[in-house]
Amino acid sequence: MTATTGRAGRREWIGLAVLLFPTLVLAMDMGVLFFAVPFISTTLAPSGTQQLWIMDMYSFLLAGLLITMGALGDRIGRRRLLMIGAAGFIGASLLAAWSHDANQLIAARALLGTAGATVMPSTLALIRNMFHDPKQRQIALGAWGGVLTTGATLGPVVGGLLLDHFWWGSAFLPAVPVMALVLLAAPALLPEYRSPALPRPSAGGTPNGRFDLLGAALSLTAILPLVYGVKTVAVEGWSPLPALALPAGLLLAAAFVWRQRTAAVPLLDLSLFRIRTFSGAISVNTIAMFAIMGFSLFTSQYLQLVKGMSPLTASLWSLVPSVGVGAAVGISSALAGKVRPAVLMGGGFLIGAAGFAMMTLVGAHSPLALILTAAGVLAAGTVGTMTMTAEMVVSAAPAEQAGAAAATSETAVELGSSLGIALLGAAGAAVYRHRLDGALPAGVGGEAARTAQDTLGGAATVAAQLPGRIGADLLETARTAFTDGLHVAAGVGGVLALGAALLAYRLMRHLPAAAPAETPEPEPATV
């Protein structure tokens, strides 16, 4: 099959729908376990450490293998890698659904993360190969970004609905028919593409050239301690192991960069970062994910612990801001051919900053409409910019490196998300503990006081065990302290959004409206 260079037709648009289905499943799988944890704890009886690994193993392996899998897809074929990942996702989902103990579930989550790392960059890179017209590609990538955001929002909701009727393992099963559909439709609707500049596979399917196994190992071992460190610090505070994991991850990341500079055929061509549009889009995307994912932790806790909603009710209300996100994606796509990217992206971050400013007005007794509106404005601004950065990443990089470029972008998203949750969460937690210090009602001391000062959830648990007025006073004090921490985190997020607006304008001001890729697009390889 030879990729075409003209405008996409019906086959390409149907193929886009095929690519959006696994994207939706991968995004949903990140949050599908939120409501299943109590059921898993009762059935499998995991230890505290095992429960942490059950929740985080998926994102750890996903982040650690993205660059490796993106480069592998450039070599062996992006459609082939997508189909391998879809088959692996089916098997891992079935293994997770019928796990008999905690260790088996942890292993299944690791396999899901590995399979997800093969699927995610393949979908984005194939869009680059299927849509050569800039306007059509912008629409396709806008749909991809919208589905990614929608899946992250729907994951907890779908998980909650399934758990209301079935056993905890049912949360993993929606992926099975979707990935099976991908396996059936991909050969007929998706083009195959591999980089003509890299060693070609032999007749047996194995690349003739040497794959950078050392680089792959360094990529995984650098990302894992970084993600583990920031997530653990966010949840448990400073302790020796995560404190050592962070510098270890940075040292391994430096070793990975050195390896990519010296390898004959590197996983990631570092010269990509000399393309101003590429490096600027990666930087802006990381900041956007830092802000939006870091603050989503506060929004979900506010709905459940301050407003007293059940998890399922809170997740359903959290769908309301997605209306603004959908509108923002549509408006961004419509204006992309008429307004310069620097103006659109800078304006998007300014809208996000306005959402953060609205969050500083949220109190313990504020109407629900205030936080939902603020969350909608915040998400609309930041997600609108992310749609544009995805298009810039795949357009600025040469077509033969689209897989590695997409994987680099996704890795930046994972790191931005983890850092946002860790740093904004730590800022809010510090304010919460400071506000509660010396402000606990009389009669709350000892272990109960320490539990209440750890988290708002702990305070709610302690308050439920105390008599009448004392419990009510503790809960009111804790909720007020939490909203004070929310205000500080919103202030930090607002400052970041303003800085990102300036950075986006500075880095992207050279691009005209509907800018073409900065690098010429070579003829695609015939497969």
C-alpha positions in Angstrom: 0.0 0.0 0.0 1.3 3.4 -0.8 0.2 6.4 1.3 -1.4 9.1 -0.7 -0.4 12.7 -0.6 -3.7 14.4 -1.5 -6.8 15.1 0.6 -8.2 12.3 2.7 -11.3 10.5 1.5 -14.1 8.4 3.0 -11.7 5.5 3.8 -9.4 7.7 5.8 -12.3 9.2 7.8 -13.7 5.8 8.6 -10.1 4.8 9.5 -10.0 7.7 11.9 -13.0 6.4 13.7 -11.2 3.0 14.1 -8.3 4.9 15.7 -10.5 6.9 18.0 -12.0 3.7 19.6 -8.7 2.4 21.2 -7.8 6.0 22.2 -11.1 6.2 24.1 -10.4 2.9 25.8 -6.9 3.8 26.8 -8.1 7.1 28.3 -10.9 5.4 30.2 -8.6 2.7 31.6 -6.6 5.4 33.5 -9.6 6.0 35.8 -11.7 2.9 35.5 -10.5 1.6 38.9 -11.3 4.6 41.0 -14.5 3.1 42.3 -13.3 -0.5 42.2 -10.7 -0.2 44.9 -13.1 -1.0 47.9 -14.3 -4.1 46.1 -10.8 -5.2 45.2 -9.7 -4.7 48.8 -12.5 -6.9 50.0 -12.1 -9.6 47.5 -8.3 -9.8 47.0 -7.2 -8.3 50.3 -4.1 -6.5 49.0 -1.6 -4.8 51.3 -1.3 -1.0 51.2 1.8 -1.3 49.0 0.0 -3.8 46.7 -3.0 -1.5 46.4 -0.7 1.4 45.4 0.9 -0.8 42.7 -2.5 -1.9 41.4 -3.5 1.7 40.8 -0.2 3.0 39.5 1.4 0.1 37.5 -0.6 1.0 34.4 0.5 4.6 34.2 4.1 3.6 35.2 4.6 1.2 32.3 2.6 3.4 29.9 4.9 6.4 30.6 8.1 4.3 30.7 7.6 2.5 27.3 6.1 5.2 25.1 9.3 6.4 23.6 10.5 2.8 23.0 7.3 1.7 21.4 7.0 4.8 19.3 10.5 4.2 17.8 9.6 0.5 17.4 6.5 1.4 15.4 8.6 3.6 13.1 10.7 0.5 12.3 8.3 -2.5 12.1 5.2 -0.6 11.0 2.7 1.5 12.9 -0.4 -0.5 11.9 1.4 -3.8 12.9 2.3 -2.4 16.3 -1.2 -1.1 16.8 -2.6 -4.5 16.1 -0.1 -6.2 18.4 -1.0 -3.8 21.1 -4.8 -4.3 20.6 -4.3 -8.1 20.9 -2.2 -7.7 24.0 -4.8 -5.3 25.5 -7.5 -8.0 25.1 -5.5 -10.6 26.8 -4.4 -8.4 29.6 -8.0 -7.1 30.2 -9.3 -10.7 30.5 -6.4 -11.6 32.9 -7.2 -8.5 35.0 -10.9 -9.2 35.1 -10.4 -12.7 36.5 -7.4 -12.2 38.7 -7.3 -14.4 41.7 -4.9 -12.4 43.9 -3.3 -9.0 44.1 0.0 -10.0 42.5 -1.8 -11.4 39.4 -3.8 -8.1 39.1 -0.6 -6.1 39.4 1.0 -8.2 36.6 -2.2 -7.7 34.5 -2.0 -4.0 35.0 1.6 -4.0 33.9 0.7 -5.8 30.7 -2.1 -3.3 30.1 0.3 -0.5 30.4 2.7 -2.2 28.0 0.0 -2.7 25.5 -1.3 0.8 25.9 2.2 2.1 25.2 2.1 0.4 21.8 -1.4 1.7 20.9 -1.2 5.4 21.9 1.7 6.6 19.8 0.6 4.4 16.9 -2.8 6.1 16.7 -1.3 9.6 16.7 1.4 8.6 14.1 -1.1 7.0 11.8 -3.2 10.1 11.8 -0.1 11.9 10.6 0.2 9.4 7.7 -3.4 9.4 6.7 -4.2 13.1 6.7 -1.7 15.1 4.7 -3.9 18.2 4.1 -3.2 20.6 7.1 -6.8 21.5 7.6 -8.0 17.9 7.5 -5.2 16.8 9.8 -6.2 19.6 12.3 -9.8 18.4 12.4 -8.6 14.8 12.8 -6.3 15.7 15.7 -8.9 17.8 17.3 -11.2 14.7 17.3 -8.4 12.7 18.7 -7.7 15.2 21.5 -11.5 15.5 22.3 -11.8 11.7 22.6 -8.8 11.5 24.8 -10.3 14.0 27.2 -13.8 12.5 27.1 -12.3 9.0 27.9 -10.5 10.3 30.9 -13.8 11.8 32.1 -15.9 8.8 31.3 -13.6 6.2 32.9 -14.7 6.7 36.5 -18.4 7.0 35.4 -18.3 3.7 33.4 -16.5 2.0 36.2 -19.1 3.1 38.7 -22.0 2.1 36.5 -20.6 -1.4 35.9 -19.8 -1.9 39.6 -23.4 -1.1 40.5 -24.5 -4.3 38.6 -21.5 -6.6 38.3 -18.3 -7.8 40.0 -15.2 -5.6 40.2 -13.5 -7.3 37.2 -16.3 -6.1 34.9 -14.6 -2.7 34.8 -11.9 -4.2 32.5 -14.2 -5.8 30.0 -15.4 -2.9 27.8 -11.9 -2.8 26.2 -12.3 -6.3 24.8 -15.0 -5.8 22.1 -13.4 -2.4 21.2 -9.9 -3.8 20.7 -11.4 -6.8 18.8 -13.1 -4.3 16.4 -9.7 -2.7 15.8 -8.1 -6.1 15.0 -10.9 -6.7 12.4 -11.0 -3.3 10.8 -7.4 -2.2 10.8 -6.1 -4.3 7.9 -8.8 -3.0 5.6 -9.0 0.7 6.7 -5.6 1.7 8.0 -2.4 2.1 5.9 0.8 0.5 6.9 3.8 2.8 7.3 7.3 2.4 8.5 10.2 4.8 8.2 12.3 4.5 5.0 15.2 6.0 6.9 15.5 3.2 9.4 16.6 -0.4 8.9 13.8 -2.4 7.2 12.4 -5.6 8.6 13.6 -8.8 7.1 11.3 -11.4 5.6 10.8 -12.9 9.0 9.6 -9.6 10.4 12.8 -8.8 12.4 14.6 -5.6 11.7 18.0 -6.2 10.0 19.5 -3.2 11.9 20.3 -3.3 15.6 17.5 -1.9 17.8 18.8 0.3 20.7 18.0 -2.0 23.6 20.2 0.0 26.0 18.3 3.2 25.1 15.0 1.4 25.6 16.2 0.1 29.0 17.4 3.6 30.0 14.1 5.2 28.9 12.1 2.8 31.1 14.4 3.0 34.1 14.5 6.8 33.9 10.7 7.3 33.6 9.7 4.8 36.3 11.5 6.3 39.3 10.5 9.8 38.2 6.8 9.0 38.0 7.0 6.8 41.1 8.7 9.5 43.1 6.4 12.4 42.2 3.2 10.2 42.7 4.3 8.8 46.0 5.4 12.2 47.4 2.0 13.5 46.4 0.1 10.8 48.3 2.3 10.0 51.2 4.7 13.0 51.6 8.5 12.8 51.7 10.1 9.5 52.6 13.5 8.0 51.8 12.6 5.8 48.9 10.7 8.3 46.7 13.2 11.0 47.7 16.0 8.8 46.3 13.9 7.8 43.3 13.7 11.4 42.0 17.5 12.1 41.6 18.0 8.5 40.4 15.5 9.1 37.7 17.2 12.3 36.7 20.6 10.6 36.5 19.1 7.9 34.3 17.4 10.5 32.1 20.8 12.2 31.6 22.2 8.8 30.7 19.4 8.3 28.2 20.1 11.6 26.5 23.8 10.7 26.3 22.9 7.4 24.7 20.6 9.0 22.1 23.4 11.4 21.2 25.9 8.6 20.6 23.8 5.7 19.3 24.1 4.9 15.6 20.3 4.5 15.3 18.8 6.2 18.4 15.3 5.7 19.6 14.7 9.5 19.6 16.5 11.9 17.3 17.3 14.8 19.6 17.6 17.1 16.7 13.8 17.2 16.7 14.1 19.5 19.7 16.0 22.0 17.5 12.7 22.4 15.6 11.2 25.4 17.4 7.6 24.4 16.9 8.2 20.9 18.1 10.1 21.8 21.3 7.6 24.7 22.0 4.6 22.4 21.6 6.1 19.8 23.9 6.9 22.5 26.6 3.4 24.1 26.4 1.7 20.7 26.5 3.6 19.7 29.6 2.5 22.9 31.4 -1.1 22.4 30.4 -1.2 18.9 31.7 0.6 20.0 34.9 -2.2 22.6 35.6 -5.3 20.7 34.6 -4.4 17.3 36.0 -2.9 18.7 39.2 -6.1 20.6 39.9 -8.5 17.8 39.0 -7.5 16.1 42.2 -9.0 19.0 44.2 -12.2 19.2 42.1 -13.0 15.5 42.7 -12.3 15.7 46.4 -14.4 18.9 46.8 -17.4 17.3 45.2 -17.1 14.1 47.4 -15.8 15.4 50.7 -17.0 19.0 50.9 -20.3 18.7 49.1 -20.8 15.1 50.5 -21.6 13.4 47.1 -21.2 9.7 46.5 -18.4 8.8 44.1 -20.8 8.0 41.3 -22.8 11.2 41.8 -19.6 13.2 41.9 -18.4 11.6 38.7 -21.7 12.4 36.9 -21.5 16.0 37.9 -17.9 16.1 36.8 -19.2 15.5 33.2 -20.7 19.0 33.2 -17.4 20.8 32.5 -16.8 18.6 29.4 -19.5 20.6 27.6 -17.1 23.6 27.7 -14.2 21.3 26.6 -16.2 20.1 23.6 -17.0 23.7 22.6 -13.4 24.8 23.0 -12.1 22.0 20.8 -14.6 22.9 18.1 -13.9 26.6 18.2 -10.1 26.0 18.2 -10.5 23.9 15.1 -12.7 26.4 13.4 -10.3 29.3 14.1 -7.1 27.5 13.4 -7.0 28.5 9.7 -7.8 32.1 10.4 -5.9 33.0 13.6 -2.2 32.6 14.3 -1.4 29.7 16.7 0.4 32.0 19.1 -2.7 34.1 19.6 -5.0 31.0 19.9 -2.7 29.2 22.4 -2.0 32.3 24.4 -5.7 33.1 24.5 -6.5 29.6 25.6 -4.1 29.8 28.5 -5.6 33.2 29.5 -9.0 31.5 29.6 -7.5 28.8 31.8 -6.1 31.4 34.1 -9.5 33.0 34.4 -10.8 29.5 35.4 -8.2 29.3 38.1 -9.1 32.8 39.3 -12.7 31.7 39.7 -11.5 28.7 41.7 -10.1 31.1 44.3 -13.7 32.2 45.0 -14.9 28.7 45.8 -15.7 28.2 49.5 -17.0 25.3 51.6 -20.6 26.6 51.2 -20.4 27.9 47.7 -23.1 26.9 45.2 -22.3 23.9 43.1 -22.6 25.9 39.9 -19.5 28.0 40.9 -17.0 25.2 41.0 -18.5 23.4 37.9 -18.3 26.7 35.9 -14.8 27.4 37.1 -13.7 23.8 36.2 -15.4 24.2 32.8 -13.6 27.5 32.0 -10.3 26.1 33.2 -10.5 22.9 31.2 -11.8 24.6 28.1 -8.8 26.9 27.9 -6.1 24.3 28.6 -7.6 21.5 26.5 -8.2 23.8 23.6 -4.4 24.5 23.5 -3.5 20.9 23.8 -5.5 20.1 20.7 -3.3 22.5 18.8 0.0 21.3 20.3 -0.8 17.7 19.2 -1.1 18.9 15.6 2.1 20.9 15.9 4.1 17.9 17.2 3.1 15.5 14.4 3.4 18.2 11.7 6.7 19.7 12.7 8.5 16.3 12.9 9.4 14.5 9.7 6.9 11.9 8.7 9.4 9.0 9.2 9.8 10.0 12.8 6.1 10.6 13.6 5.9 7.6 15.9 8.9 8.8 18.1 7.6 12.3 18.0 4.1 11.3 19.2 5.6 9.1 21.9 7.7 12.0 23.1 4.6 14.2 23.3 2.7 11.5 25.3 5.6 11.0 27.7 5.6 14.7 28.4 1.9 14.5 29.1 2.4 11.7 31.6 5.3 13.6 33.3 3.3 16.8 33.4 0.3 15.0 34.9 2.4 13.4 37.6 4.3 16.5 38.5 1.0 18.5 38.6 -0.6 16.0 41.0 2.5 15.9 43.1 3.4 19.6 43.4 -0.1 21.2 43.4 -1.3 18.4 45.7 1.6 19.0 48.1 0.9 22.7 48.2 -2.7 22.1 49.0 -1.9 19.5 51.6 0.6 21.8 53.3 -1.9 24.6 53.6 -4.5 22.1 54.9 -2.3 20.8 57.7 -1.2 24.4 58.6 -4.8 25.6 58.9 -5.8 22.6 61.1 -2.8 23.0 63.4 -4.2 24.3 66.6 -7.7 24.7 65.1 -9.1 21.3 66.0 -12.2 21.3 68.2 -11.8 20.5 71.9 -11.9 16.7 72.4 -10.1 15.8 69.2 -6.6 14.7 70.1 -4.1 11.8 69.8 -4.4 9.5 66.9 -7.7 11.0 65.8 -6.1 14.4 65.5 -3.2 13.0 63.4 -5.7 11.2 61.1 -7.7 14.4 60.7 -4.7 16.5 59.9 -3.4 14.1 57.2 -6.3 14.4 54.7 -9.8 15.7 54.5 -11.0 12.1 54.0 -9.3 11.2 57.3 -11.1 14.2 59.0 -14.4 13.0 57.6 -13.8 9.5 58.9 -12.9 10.8 62.4 -15.9 13.2 62.4 -18.3 10.4 61.7 -17.1 8.6 64.9 -17.4 11.7 67.2 -20.6 12.8 69.0 -22.9 15.4 67.5 -21.4 18.9 67.8 -17.8 17.9 68.1 -17.9 15.9 64.8 -19.8 18.7 63.0 -17.2 21.3 64.1 -14.3 19.1 63.1 -15.8 18.5 59.6 -16.6 22.2 59.1 -13.0 23.2 60.2 -11.5 20.6 57.9 -13.6 21.6 54.9 -12.6 25.2 55.4 -9.0 24.3 55.6 -9.3 22.2 52.4 -10.8 25.1 50.5 -7.9 27.3 51.7 -5.5 24.8 50.2 -7.6 24.8 47.1 -7.2 28.5 46.8 -3.4 28.3 47.1 -3.2 25.6 44.4 -5.5 27.6 42.2 -3.2 30.6 42.6 -0.2 28.6 41.6 -2.1 27.1 38.7 -3.2 30.6 37.6 0.4 31.9 37.6 1.5 28.9 35.6 -1.3 29.5 33.1 -0.2 33.1 32.7 3.4 32.1 32.2 2.3 29.4 29.7 0.4 32.1 27.7 3.6 34.2 27.5 5.7 31.2 26.6 3.3 30.0 23.9 3.1 33.4 22.3 6.9 33.7 22.4 7.6 30.3 21.0 4.9 30.2 18.4 4.7 33.7 17.1 6.7 32.8 14.0 3.9 30.6 12.8 1.2 32.0 10.5 -2.4 30.8 10.6 -2.7 27.2 9.2 1.1 26.9 9.3 2.6 24.0 7.3 5.1 21.7 8.9 8.5 23.2 9.4 10.2 20.3 7.8 9.6 19.0 4.3 7.6 15.8 4.1 9.5 13.0 2.3 7.7 10.4 0.1 6.3 7.7 2.4 7.7 4.2 2.1 5.8 1.7 0.0 4.7 -1.3 2.1 
